Amino acid sequence: MEFKHEPVLLKEVLEWLNPSPGGIFADGTLGGGGHSERILQKIGDTGTLYGIDRDEDALRAAVSRLQGFPAFHAIHGNFHDIKALIPEASKLDGGLLDLGVSSYQLDTPERGFSYHEDAPLDMRMDRSAGLTAADWLNSVPEKEITNALYDYGDEKWAARIAKMIVERRNKQPLVSTMDLVACVDAAIPKAVRRKEDGHPARRTFQAVRIAVNDEIAPLEQALKDWMDCIRPGGRLCVITFHSIEDRIVKHAFRRMQNPCVCPPQAPICICGKKPVAKVMGGGAIHPAKEELAFNSRSHSATLRVAQKL
Ligand SMILES: C[S@@+](CC[C@H](N)C(=O)[O-])C[C@H]1O[C@@H](n2cnc3c(N)ncnc32)[C@H](O)[C@@H]1O
């Protein structure tokens, strides 16, 4: 299957990263290489771009698209491990994280991300490691499923859906995407399902994907590690697609800008924590009207940028 993914907020990312010839950059979520290709065009043969993805299919597609650029270095790995993945000495001029899954992953039925197709319930971005969604749902305590559905999916029927999943797995383990859709259907009353905006299993699939790929807990530390790898004046651009991630990025960048933990009544700072970065662009940056009109994925996208001090 062809790797189809329209890069989101491309113009804005290029403006903020401002790549110039010889620059050193890292793209922690390479995907189809849409953003990376444009960065590579700007940094030329004397630059360096580390392109990281935990999904080997994505990496293969990006390597085939970007093999003509001598500055490109493909890395299979998790961007949470940035400090181990790129050479210690290379201080980055900028970094990009375009979080979540690609259109290619969502549109490839056998990856198990889609509630529209009957397929094995996998949902791992890195198919060489970790539990599949089916393994996870068949083994973790009911409370853990409920919490994931609440926390990562904002699902108000979380407890009922988790109960249905446990009832189902007690009879027969879940194996396919349609097994999970059936649990959601059984948990949410028909009248509510009919009134739903979008597919009733959308929030559950998002939540299970986030849990299986451990997308949230390590994010704040990862942002700090990325900022450590950036040289003063360089920028970190992060694109998110839902409020849980955006909140983490917003607060992490604010803490980098104002890390002081002294009580407000303290006349001077005694905690000694110094700002490491400055929030750019006034906070949340959203796609322009023109992009919203042609790229439906961009509707939920938010870009945040911080500049290393
Ligand atoms: C939204 S897509 C990126 C699309 C890319 N910017 C483009 O223009 O084609 C996200 C990609 O990041 C990868 N990814 C998500 N979380 C990751 C992580 N923690 N480490 C490495 N790759 C990750 C996914 O496998 C997916 O290919």
The ligand as an SDF file (V2000), in Angstrom:
LIG
                    3D

 27 29  0  0  0  0  0  0  0  0999 V2000
    1.5040   12.1050   12.4590 C   0  0  0  0  0  0  0  0  0  0  0  0
    2.6560   10.9670   11.8540 S   0  0  0  0  0  0  0  0  0  0  0  0
    3.9820   11.9750   11.2710 C   0  0  0  0  0  0  0  0  0  0  0  0
    3.8430   12.3960    9.8620 C   0  0  0  0  0  0  0  0  0  0  0  0
    5.0370   13.1510    9.3080 C   0  0  0  0  0  0  0  0  0  0  0  0
    5.2710   14.3850    9.9940 N   0  0  0  0  0  0  0  0  0  0  0  0
    4.8710   13.3930    7.8150 C   0  0  0  0  0  0  0  0  0  0  0  0
    4.8840   14.5500    7.3920 O   0  0  0  0  0  0  0  0  0  0  0  0
    4.7420   12.4330    7.0570 O   0  0  0  0  0  0  0  0  0  0  0  0
    3.3290   10.3220   13.3030 C   0  0  0  0  0  0  0  0  0  0  0  0
    4.4170    9.2960   13.1010 C   0  0  0  0  0  0  0  0  0  0  0  0
    5.1550    9.2610   14.3190 O   0  0  0  0  0  0  0  0  0  0  0  0
    5.4010    7.9510   14.6900 C   0  0  0  0  0  0  0  0  0  0  0  0
    5.4890    7.9650   16.1570 N   0  0  0  0  0  0  0  0  0  0  0  0
    4.5070    8.2400   17.0410 C   0  0  0  0  0  0  0  0  0  0  0  0
    4.9750    8.1910   18.2930 N   0  0  0  0  0  0  0  0  0  0  0  0
    6.3060    7.9060   18.1980 C   0  0  0  0  0  0  0  0  0  0  0  0
    7.3410    7.7350   19.1420 C   0  0  0  0  0  0  0  0  0  0  0  0
    7.1140    7.8330   20.4670 N   0  0  0  0  0  0  0  0  0  0  0  0
    8.5930    7.4870   18.6910 N   0  0  0  0  0  0  0  0  0  0  0  0
    8.8440    7.3950   17.3520 C   0  0  0  0  0  0  0  0  0  0  0  0
    7.8920    7.5020   16.4150 N   0  0  0  0  0  0  0  0  0  0  0  0
    6.6310    7.7760   16.8320 C   0  0  0  0  0  0  0  0  0  0  0  0
    4.2540    7.1380   14.1470 C   0  0  0  0  0  0  0  0  0  0  0  0
    4.6600    5.8070   13.9300 O   0  0  0  0  0  0  0  0  0  0  0  0
    3.9460    7.8810   12.8490 C   0  0  0  0  0  0  0  0  0  0  0  0
    4.6360    7.3260   11.7670 O   0  0  0  0  0  0  0  0  0  0  0  0
  1  2  1  0
  2  3  1  0
  2 10  1  0
  3  4  1  0
  4  5  1  0
  5  6  1  0
  5  7  1  0
  7  8  2  0
  7  9  1  0
 10 11  1  0
 11 12  1  0
 11 26  1  0
 12 13  1  0
 13 14  1  0
 13 24  1  0
 14 15  1  0
 14 23  1  0
 15 16  2  0
 16 17  1  0
 17 18  1  0
 17 23  2  0
 18 19  1  0
 18 20  2  0
 20 21  1  0
 21 22  2  0
 22 23  1  0
 24 25  1  0
 24 26  1  0
 26 27  1  0
M  CHG  2   2   1   9  -1
M  END
$$$$
